């Protein structure tokens, strides 16, 4: 048995030597992200094993790793998630360099490589980052190129509430569906005027769109942000003011049940689909990150609305399990622009000039959201394109 083991060992060494002699190099298949602004997992998918070496540990705002025996692909870069603002895979001799530009101070908590197994046919080099709360010790050199920006501008999907056979609430002079459509068109104009966004309307006329279809439109388009516009109603005509809704915890549970109901739910969310338990963890992480970004969006919108002296409800940030907020991978808010049952709010919302002023404040809030660290939540594939 000892002799046989020795022969097997020699054959293995010989095979490895031939592989090295032939110059066989591994490849980076893609880079994936999961987590939030406290802890972020970076997964580099490889077609063969590799040894990693830390070049920069994050103290200066960047994490750089060298993966030996890996040939870097051309043009692999894009945006990250959570603690990672952007990434790039470059060459360094007989190794690939994975460069992570950090959105906030972080350190490597652990790193390891996972061999093929449990239905996964490739290797995975995993790096877990943890927020430190410390300021970077050095800034990026002035001659250092900035991380590559995504080729496409962020896509904002605007949902004008109600429409068609569903007119919504009724004011003294106008239906809610008319107000929301006029506001959506004004917001689209404001965003497109800046040249920084692509904009899509769920409806651009007095038509009815199913609530779940509105969510599907945003997800299928790959939206970076979804905003649903409404006008509130109440029994007391003295009640007035705007508010912003984000998804409640109960609604989050409902969203998970909705999206995991079908047999192939992981494919609808662009998850690996090989291990249901892993996919469920990734879904939970994605949804948590989406809820965090939705909360950031709500706060920036409320700040801009208050700064523009728009009337606000006393408790202006609310949560609910509304159908249009259920997408687990698209940051979403529902803006109640005011009470159509209040004479002052109805007059304000029905005045084109005042409506434009309101939508300008909303557009400025969207600007602040995308300018903030971690403003976009997405995964990255081998071509640097975002995936929900």
N, C-alpha and C positions, 0 to 999 in steps of 0.2 A: 504493500500500500504506500509505503514511503517512497519507493521508486516511482510508482505511478504518479504520486503527487508532485514529485520533482519534475517529471516529464511534462505534466500539465502546466506547471509553473514556467518552465522553459518556453513552452509553446506560447503562453500568454505574453511573456516578455518579448519574444520574437515578433509576435503580432503587433504589440505596441510599438516596438522599434520600427517596424515597417511603416506603421501609420505615421510616426514622426518623420521618418525619412521621406515619405511621399509628400510631406508638407500638408497633410490633411488638417483642415481648420474647421472649427465649429462655427455656427451662425447664430446670431440673435434673431429669434423669430418675431418677438414683440415685447413691449414693455407694458405692464398693467399696474394699476394703482387701486388701493382700497383704504378706507379709514376716514379720518377727519383731521381737524386742526390740532388735536392732542396727540394722536398716534396715527401714523400712516404706514401702510405696507407697500413696498415696491417689489414687484415680481418680474424678473427678466426670464423669459422663456427661451431655452437653448435647445439645439438639436443634439448636443452632446455635453458631457460634463466639463467643468472648468474649475480653476482655482481663482478666488478673488483676493485682491489686495486693496486696502484702503489707501488712497492717495491724499484725499482731503476728508476730514471727519465731520465737517459741518460748522466748525467754529467761525469760519469766515463767510458763512452764508451759502456755502456750496459743499456738496458731497460728491466725491469723485472716486470711482472704483475701477480697477483694471481687472479684466477677465482674461486670463491667459489662454492661449490656444483658440481664441475666438476672433473670427474675421468680422469687422464692423460692416454693417450694410450702408448703402449710400442714402443720405438724406433722412435718417431716422431721427425725428425730433418731434416735439409737440408740447402740449400743456400737461400738467400733472393734476394732482388732487391733494387736498388737505395741506400738509406741510410742504409739498413740492409745487412750486410755481410752474416750472417747465423742465424739460429733460432733453438730452442730446446724447447720441451714441456715436463716438468718434474712434479713429484708429490710433494706436500707439504701439508701433512695432508689431510683435506677434501677439498683441492683445487688443481687446476692445475696451475703450474707456466709456463708462456710463457716468455722465455728468448730470447732476441734479441741482437745479437752481432753487434754493429754499425760499418759501414765502415768509417764514418766520424762523427764529432760532431753533435748532433741533440737533439731536445727536443720534448716532447709531446705537440702538438698544441691543440688537443682535442681528446676525446674518448667518445664513446656512444655505445649503443646496439640497434640493429634494430630487431623488432619482425617479425614473418612471415608476408608476404604480397606481393602483386603485383606478384603473381605466385611463390614466394620463400616460401618454406615450413619449413625452419629452422631459428634459430636465428643467428645474425651476430654481434659479438663484434668487433667494428671498432676502430682502433688507427691511428690517423694522426700524422706523424712525420714531423718536419720542421728543415732544416739545420740551425745551429747557427753560424758557422764559428769560434766558440771558441775551444780551445784545451781542451781535457778531463782533469778533475781535478785530476784524479788518474788513474793509469794503472791497468790492471788486475793482481791480486796477482799471484806470481810465481807458487804457487801450484794449481792454478785454471786450470782445464783441458781446452784445446783449443776447440773451437766449432767443432763439427764433420765435417769431410771432406766428400764430396760426394763419394760414392762407386766407381763410374766409372770416368775414366779420360775424359777430354773434347774431344769432337768429332770435328775434323776439316775436312771439305769437300773441296777438291781441284778440281776446274773445269779447265781443259785444253781447252782453247777456240778453237772453230771451230772443224774440223775433218770430215772424210768421204768425202761426196760430197761437203762439204764446206771447202776448203783448207785455207781460209782467205787471208790475203795479201801475195804478192809474193815479195821476195827479189831477189838479184842477183843469189843466189845459193840455196835457200831453201824456203819452204812455211811456213807461220805462224803456221799452225796446227802441223807441225813437231816440231817446236821450243817449242810451249806451252806444248805438251805432254812430251817432254824430260825434261822440267822444272818442270812439275807436278810430274814426277817420282822422280826427284832429291829432290824436297821439301818433298815429302812423306818419302823418305829415311832419310832426316835430322830430321824430326819430330819424326819418329819412333825410331831413334837412341837414342833420349833423354829418351825414355820410359815414357814420360809424357802425351802422347796423343794417342787417337785412330784416325786413318786417313782413309778416304774413297775418292776414285777418282771417278769423274763423268764418265770419260772414261779412260781406260787403253790401248787403241789401236786406230788405225785410223778409228774410227767409228763416225757417225753423231748422235748427241743428240739434240733434239729440245730445244730451249732456255728456254721455260717455264717448260719443263721436268727437266732441270738442277736445277731450283729452287725447284721443287716438290721433287726431290731426296734429297736435303738438308733438307727440312722441314719434310719429312716422316722419315728420319733417326734421327731426333731430333738433328740436328747439332748445336754446340755452336758457330761456326764460318764458314763462307763461303768465299773462295777467288777464284776469276776467273783470270786466267793468260792469257795475250794477248801480242802481239807485234804490236806496232803502225805502221802507214804508212802515208806518206805525199808526196806532190808534189815536195817539195824542199829536195833534197838528203842531204843537209847540216843540216837539222833539226834532232836532236838526243836527247836522254834522257828519263828517266822513269817518270811516273806519276801514281797517285792513284785516282780512281774515287769512290765517294760515292753517295748515292741517293739524287737527287735534290728535292726541295719542290714540283715542278710540278710532278716529278716522284712519290713522296709520295702520292699526290692526285690520281694519276693513280693507284697506288697499292691499295688504299682504294676502288676505284671503281671496280677494278678487283676482290677483295676478298669479296665484299658485293653484287656482282651481283646475286649470287644464293640465293635460299630461305633459305637454311640451312648453310649459310656462317659461322655463329657463331660456329657450330660444327667443321668445318674445322680448326678453331683457338682455339679449346678447351675452348671456353667461355661458361658461364652458360646456355645461350640460353633461358632464361625465360623472359627477358625484352630486346627487341631490342635496346632501347635507352641506357640502361646501358651497353650492349655489345658494342655498338658503342663507348661509352666513354672509355671502357677498350681497345678496338682496337686502338683508338687514343693514349692512354697512352702507350700501348705496342709498337706501331710504333715509338713514340717519343723517348722512351728509346732505341729502336733498332738503330735509327739514331744516337743517342748520342754515343752509343757503337761503331758503325761503324766509326764515326769521330775519336774516341780515337784510334781505330785500324789503321786508315789511318795515323794518326800522328806518332804513334810508328813505323810503317813500313817506313815512309819517313825519320824519324830520323836515323834508322838503315841503310837504303840505302845510305843516305848522309854520315854517318859515315864510310861506307865501300868504299867511293870515287867512287861509281857508278854514271855514268853520269845522271843528272836530268834535266828535263825541268825547265824553269824559274818559271812558275806557275805549281807546281808539284801536288798540291791537287786540284782536279776538281770535279764537280758534274754533274750528268746527270740522265735521266730517263731510264737507260739501263735495259733491261728485266731481266738480271741475278741479279739485285739489288733489285727487287721488294718485296721480302719476308718481311712481316711486323714484323716477330718475330725471324729472324736470322740475327745477325750482318754480314754485307757483304761488301766487297770491290772488285773492279776490278783493277788489277795491269797491266799497260802497261809497260812491262819490258824495252822497248827501241823501236827505229824505225828500222824496218826491211828494210826500204828503205834507211837507212843510212849505208854506208859501214862499219864504225867502230862499230856501234851497232850490225849490222848483224854478223860481225866476233866475237864479244864478246858473243852474245847469242848462236852462233853455236859452240863455244869452250866449251867442256864438263867441263874443269877445271874452266873457268870463270863463267860458268853457275852454277856450284856447289857453287862457292863463292857467287854469287848473292842469291841463294836459302838459303844459310847459314845465310845471313843477314835478309832475310824474316823470317826464322825460329826464329831468335833472336828477331825480332819485335813481332812475335806471342807470344813468351815467355813473353816479357814485357807486352803485352796486358793482358794476363791471370794473371800476378802477380800484376797488378794494382788493386786498390780498385774497386769493382763493375764490375770486369772483365767479369762476366757471368750474363746474364739477364735471369731470368726464374721465373716461378711460382712454388709453392710447393704443393704437395698433401699430403694425410695422411701418405704415406709411405716414404716421403722425396724425391721422385723422381721428377725430373724436368719436367715441362710441358711448351711448347711454350706459 
